[in-house]
């Protein structure tokens, strides 16, 4: 059975085909949820919610985009809705998480120190992303990992394109700090 | 020149204010005049580009626990939209993707 056939059958309520779609896409949806919320239990709940919504909405899938793109967008919306309910969206967008950086990212005017190139691995990067403040993490995950454009992020998050760009820059700067700290700590051991 | 720039922070602050829009424009900023004379900003740009590049390589590596599918199926069965006799677990064995 092809994916297109599974989609058609799932539209008619075929549970078996729906399970096939779940099997195909669960990893990507779960990884997206996990990176956005940084918590396995929450990520599993959100994965569950995303696929339940998929079951209920699959009849509206018209094939104008790839199914994976459509499902991905649906999943992002599920996570963002969840975060809005928790009140994190407003907090992060107003940047009250790090009020000392209200006027923009911290400047690096200091002496030259070690550069990161070649020194970070996947595990360290994943951990550093996990420890980003939620607002930074969401924009970073959506833009740098998932490949969304700023206009798409702005639409999904209900913020300006400029805000999305600014949050992304701050997220990368914060990640650089986190990764450098980890590298230095590792070197001291 | 480099030493003076770093000590005073002039040039660097302006460049770093401009940096988000320079990076988002997607232009090659390695030839920016400020970077030719400032190692601090040059290192910063290199690190930020490196982080963005590494992020693109992060693959979805984690699977949800089997409980997630059980919960989804349980909910759909309770709602009466999916039959109870569907055997979870068969899907993976029987599904061959043809592209």
Interface residues (C-beta under 8 A of the other chain):
Chain A: X1 X2 X3 X6 X13 X15 X16 X18 X19 X20 X22 X23 X24 X26 X27 X28 X30 X31 X32 X34 X35 X43 X44 X47 X48 X51 X52 X55 X104 X105 X107 X108 X109 X110 X111 X112 X113 X115 X116 X117 X120 X122 X125 X126 X129 X140 X144 X145 X147 X150 X165 X166 X168 X169 X172 X173 X175 X176 X179
Chain B: X6 X9 X12 X13 X16 X17 X19 X20 X21 X23 X24 X39 X40 X41 X43 X44 X46 X47 X48 X50 X51 X52 X54 X55 X56 X57 X58 X59 X60 X61 X62 X63 X64 X65 X67 X68 X69 X71 X72 X73 X75 X76 X81 X82 X83 X86 X88 X90 X91 X92 X94 X95 X96 X97 X98 X99
